[in-house]
């Protein structure tokens, strides 16, 4: 045995060979990670138009990627059980080449229009059939190449986890480069070709890794040098702990993404930010000397949890910096603590592939919970606070300080919970006080949890219970004023808020109001008769003026197509004898708007309304050409028009459906994105002239809001009196703003313009 452990001098690897090994393996793992994580936003953007630009597309995509990552890791684990060196190398290269033959990327031809139900499962099937094989092959590379590296006999092979950090650096750069470099510069077609070329380069690199492995010392020699033969196998409890530690931040990634994307836009720019931070945590924790020591993160984790509690309790209309920065900073710290525990408890190199299988399985479990189970189970984004509370259980076991006092904590917590929850079932000054001070009530309990962790080093179950109470208080005393009903579907969470006193019913998506109706007059008497359109659709606003102008110009009943139902407000903009047809992707939204307990617009004005259900880009394209006098595009995903409804090709569809003197009205009111130049640009690309309305109503207290509206038509006469109105400005296309197409869009540019020029 000694002769095996001590190889001949000629077998000793030279320093140059060691450098070559390290360079080639690092390059292969880095390029593989670049491809693995750039394909996510790339292909998701291809798929988005099929499902209305819903943020849920990204959540389901994450479930797919995490599930296939598990499959790839399991494949790598099984492959490394084969004693032969040649067989695993040949098998994996054959798999990579077979996957390369299926490129470039594209949506499988069998997947046309989505079904009316079961969007998530249909989408999973689309991903599997379209990119399943190339992604599966990529998913196996990281653990497989690390295992090969161990067997090359390299001096660093005894602890190859630093290569995992290299992998995640590649992933991190891929995700950041997509919204800031690839998306603004290249079309989808060009991105696809670049990705395919990168896949070919990767195959060559992995082949070189295989050759270097075959030319390395005998397997027994390499194993003796790099693996601790006496290292005990991880116990079942340890493996379950790994799974839990991986599941919580994985699910939290999807939950926090859903939370922030609700309030800005359904776009890869915002989705990749949390994922980039998630990957950055892997980079840091698996470094030989982490820049952020694990003990620091464990100290900051309860503070970050308390921060989330404050943010959720605060609610309301938050600015972009607070929404994006606050939640993501807290998420980063929480994920660092969880992943740091994984790095601290990682096994010897001989159990490497099994460790990665546990990590990927935990990632899949977290993804399934947040991406599939939660949307079908909860009527609101309950998965976010649930996972934040579970993060407290990711802390290591601890020896409590002042144990004699702390043992009474459970009784004290029960009394505190009763005292704080009981007022929610009461009426009067005490209940009102708790509602008015919900931020400080819930926040104080959150701070208590942090103090338990930092000052008393309390048991993680005590911290968990305290955090759970604080998060429950944010729900018991919600930030919304008035009574709230939530409606959740694949396309998001909508809230129907009855304001104090019952004067208004308000439809909200995130912090964005999508419609409202007055139910009581100022004297408390019920509103009777035909409901008056308010919010963005008031008769004096941009949309109301456009409808009136086109009606007067025609001098006869209009034929109108309206994309987006919302609260049904536009139903009461229809005049007697007119033909209005609505297009809506979310059946749950139609059901909510039809219910007169929520809103009376449809039941009072168009009781026989039967909206066309499905993505309007697909369903509206089937309408006959040249028939509509007016097309109103008012389809929102929270605070943004879905991108695929604001492209040159989309505007061509609208133009084709217009009557000879018809017009297209696009509602582009937005707090974060400047969409007016985008709409003017796509109209100009279709030889249409545009007029922009941007005026503050000054009547927000009455739920009559300022609106940004663009109306486009072939000639000035087609928009009637709007062409000469001082409130409407004819606007030429901005040459500095590249025209959005199905192959190109630039959310970053729209965001930058809004931040730079503000609400002008």
Secondary structure, 3 states (H helix, E strand, C coil): CHHHHCCCHHHCCCHHHHHHHHHHHHHHHHHHHHHHHHHHHHHHHHHHHHHCCCCHHHHHHHHHHHHHHHHHHHHHHHHCCCCCHHHHHHHHHHHHHHHHHCCCCCCCCCCCCCCCCCHHHHHHHHHHHHHHHHHHHHHCHHHHHHHHHHHCCCHHHHHCCHHHHHHHHHHHHHHHHHHHHHHHHCCHHHHHHHHHHHHHHHHHHHHHHHHHHHCCCCHHHHHHHHCCCCCCCCCHHHHHHHHHHHHHHHHHHHHHHHHHHCCCCCCHHHHHHHHHHHHHHHHHHCCCCCCCCHHHHHHHHHHHHHHHHHHHHHCCCCCHHHHHHHHHHHHHHHHHHHHHHHHHCCCCHHHHHHHHHHHHHHHHHHHHHHHHHHHHHCCCCHHHHHHHHHHHHHCCCCCCCCHHHHCCHHHHHHHHHHHHHHHHHCCCHHHHHHHHCHHHHHHHHHHHHHHHHHHCCCCHHHHHHHHHHHHHHHHHCCCCCCEEEEEEECCEEEEEEECHHHCEEEEEECCEEEEEEECECCCCCECCCCCCCCECCCCCCHHHHHHHHHHHHHCCCCEEEEECCCCCHHHHHCCCCCEEEEEECCHHHHHHHHCCCCCCHHHHHCCCCCCEECCHHHHHHHCCCCCEEEEEECCEECCEECHHHCCHHHHHHHHHHEEEEEEEEEECCCCCCCCHHHHHHHHHCCCCEEEEEEECCCEHHHCECCEEEEEEECCHHHHHHHHHCCCEEEECCCCCCCCCECCECCHHHHHHHHHHHCCC
